[in-house]
Amino acid sequence: MDLTSYAEWAVRLVNDPDPPPELRPLRAELAAAFDEADDERAVAARLNALLVRYPVRPQLTDHDGAGWHLHLAEDSAAGAVMGLAAVVAELGADRLGRCQEPRCGKAFLDTSSNRSRRYCSSRCASRANVAAFRARRRNGS
């Protein structure tokens, strides 16, 4: 079972400025996991507590002619928590990132091969690079 899409759902939830009311407490908890990504034990403890509160229920399904495969039951909260926990287990908590563009701060998953991602999107990366270029030009560098 590929849990990446569930982890991406967690990122979308963290970045949603107005999530459904029932998901607001979870959004805050997941956002905190991204904020403390430099402390792997804290992230693990937070995600373990969330896994208890939002238990995962896998289901067999054969939709769209894809043959039998596993999906997490239709509980978006449990799927988001499980997906993020799987990323931390497989890749490490340092793969949870916050955009370094000063006006952004959105969450993202760093799936780069060398763990070098710093921005949530190419748009933010471009904006930061243009700002740095302009600053260098102003300073005569």
Phi, psi and omega in degrees: 000125178272116184264005182300318181295328177290321176295321177295327175296320178300318178297315179299321179295315179300321183276354181283115181290342182219071180288163175305144184309322183291344180257358182299315178298320178295319179305314180297318179294317179293321177299321179297325177298320177293323182292330182254026184300339178282353178242089187302322179295321178294319178297314180298317180296318179297313182293323176298318178297320179292324178296328176289317182287330182236076183295146182268137177233100179287153178223145171277137179215155179227037183295156174056028178066020184276002185077174183289132176205167183267140169230157171279144180305159185292060175235100187297328179294311180298320179296318179297315180295313181297318179298316179293320177299321179295320178297315179296318180294319184277320189244339181106155182293338180290356174275354174271121185231163173239137181302133181274357177290123190306330182268004187251273181081011179294155177279153174205163173258127179273103179255014179292153183291333182248018177055045187247002184294135181236347185232154182283338184205166176293332178297313179293321177298315179298315180299317179293320179293319178295317179298318179295319178299313181296322178296320178296319180296319179296323183274000177076021181273000000 
